[in-house]
């Protein structure tokens, strides 16, 4: 009674404030108050207000047949008759004054209060604004499995006026491939229901929806599988379990992304047979998603390895402009970049694109220089683009396809696509399902006479109609036989994707089987206590079984199966169509070196040739060169730069040249390091031969003079000025000529020590003899002075002692040098980068320059003394010739010092030999040539009288 009085009071307020007159729809009678005036014409302003128009979301009305829906008499509302029906009542109002916005809002609020105060909550029933379409194929059983397939490829887009309720979406173009997937699912379910091993005592049903090639329709189908397709919903509708326990499909990555996102929060498993996008492996976004087909990550990896194996470093790409294509090519590009592969272009297309946009992509392909195209396209997107390619006669390209279209029988059997000859790509492993062929051909519209899909299927495959339209189309009789047809539906030679539908159903069935067995072992379960989707989700993660095809089914932590692909090659058949040839396998479970196995001998490439096509931006750089990236272009476009001297590259397409080791140098081709040329003054080269000959000439001349002097040793000119010193000088000069030979040849430890010490000692011996002769000349002229007794102090004994003493000092210096830091063979790599100078390192620089300094000291002293004695009177003053010889000696060795320091390599040794020979020849000719001339040519002057200057 309180509620009734409150409602009467509220209507009185509305009537008093707004001048409202309410009447029941269709009766013209007022439910609570008597009429002030008859309402026989439309009010000035009318508004139809009910709860859905106030809320803007759902329409609410009492159930038909209840007491609340009965008409109320004119005398008012009778107790016990229930609440008046204001949910379905139209309320009209008029106001005596101006209609302000505040008045309208207040009116709406009061009407809401009136509705919720007068209608009991238990009587509210919700009606969906839009009724979802029922499933195309369905059977109710103990446990139901949902499925979404693209049974029709196109959804007719209606332009909505937004003034009326939208009409249901119409789907056209029956897809025989997807229809076969649906029948494969039914086949698998019936096989399970007939099995005594799997789910005994429990039968599976199915609800198959059509995605119509539209993402929105896919999502709507997913919602219908969760909520059902009843028109009215009760308060209990949200507490009941979902309509299905798992969903198979959809047949595409984009639609699957929407479906998995929708049902994921409700923990309903989604097992896809054809959604390959790697993005779906993200467990945070898609916690209930699984698939029986490998992720595109593995396919992209396999495609990159295939492209790398054949040396295609410059490729183009065409992709579907959806999750499948975008993510697939992105993953391929990422892996390909690591393998040194560049993409010249990447075009995105969609089957709904206008022809002008497809032509733009076609022009990009025509102008490109790459000869390999990676087509990461869905089957439906590739069909219109393929026809355009055929029209423009685009040939000579090597197509590398993704699994979505590379095993499409419809494309392969098209007669005008010869440009796809030699196409290669990875398809999921093929399988043979025993009994499927027989099941497929038993499908008939008479099985479900009211099912429009079966009628449409029959009309499509037999090109007939069940309706006599009079347009010339043959009428379907129902007596046609599917066994007589050979099309994509009846062909069971390529069951790659259909097998994934089959394994998806079995994965769900095994999860249900394990779940029910565990529940039975824990409690006594009745047939009505069915498992929930949440429990199915828990168990499907751990399924691990082998189907009758021999394939092992399991899911990893991301819901992905193991990846195994067949490498398919499109080869021409006898009838002009293209057939699939299995030429390899990719198995992610194998070691890296065995991931991809290819039968190269049976491969056919673009334009039906056996030679592997070439697709590079730049030709390979041969060994001996390196790649230099062209400015502003990808890394695959480069110039080949020869390696610098001393650097090599021993592989094709080397990015860098590598330095050879210190003792090695690059060969002429710059592809190999060879030992550096070792340079030293040898006897076989011209300079060594010339110096050797000069040395032997010097020895020969010295020997000849020695022989002449020996034969005329009793003559005055030989006996003059101490003949012993003359013979000792000739002997030392012979040693000087011979020691020069120790500087020629490959330096060894002994030769290095011998050449410098022999040189130092023999030269000191020679200079000591000359010095002794100079002193004798001076002493001889001093002895002619009255009272002089000088010669007794520098007689033959003293002369010998002086020579020995001076030479002994040099011997001591050499012994110290050899003891402390002797000369040794040394590989000098500082002068030249390309060769090694093999020389004798002096060891101790102090010892070396001490030897030379001592020789210089004696020669300078000798030169000074000879210079002082040059004007002494005598017909044969030997001091003049000694002065001249010492002048030559000193000049040679003074010029030797800078030449020795600056001359590189073997030229240093040559300079040293030249200095030895030049100074030796200078002493020999200046001192002994005049005497030899007199002995041999002027014997009349070889008398004591002549030498004394007497007439």
Secondary structure by P-SEA (a helix, b strand, c coil): caaaaaaaaaaaaaaaaccbbbbccccccccccccccccccccccccccccccccccbbbbcccccccccccccccccccccccccccbbbbbcccccccaaaaaaaaaaaaaaaaaccccccbbbbbccccccccbbbbccbbbbbbcccccccccccccccccccccccccccaaaaaaaaaaaaaaaaaaacccccccbbbbbbbbbccccaaaaaaaaaaaaccccccccccccccccccccccccccaaaaaaaaaaacccbbbbbbcccccccccccccccccccccccaaaaaaaaaaaaaaaccccbbbbbcccaaaaaaaaaaaaaaaaacccccbbbbbcccccaaaaaaaaaaaaaccccccccccccccaaaaaaaaaaaccccbbbbbccccccccccccccccccccbbbbbccbbbbbcaaaaaaaacccccccccaaaaaaaaaaacccccccccccbbbcccccccccccccccccccaaaaaaaaaaaaaaaaaaaaaaaaaacccccccccccaaaaaaaaaccccccccccccccccccccbbbbbbbbbbbccccbbbbbbccccccccccccccccccccccccccccccccccccccccccbbbbbcccccccbbbbbcccccbbbccccccbbbbccccbbbcccccccccccccccccccaaaaaaaaaaaaaaaaaaaaaaaaaaaccccccccccaaaaaaaaaaaaaaaaaaaaacccccaaaaaaaaaaaaaaaaaaaaaaaaaaaaaaaaaaaacccccccccccaaaaaaaaaaaaaaaaaaaaaaaacccbbbbbcccccccbbbbccccccaaaaaaaaaaaaaaaaaaaaaaaaaccccccccaaaaaaaaaaaaaaaaaaaaaaaaccccaaaaaaaaaaaaaaaaaaaaaccaaaaaaacccccccccccccccc
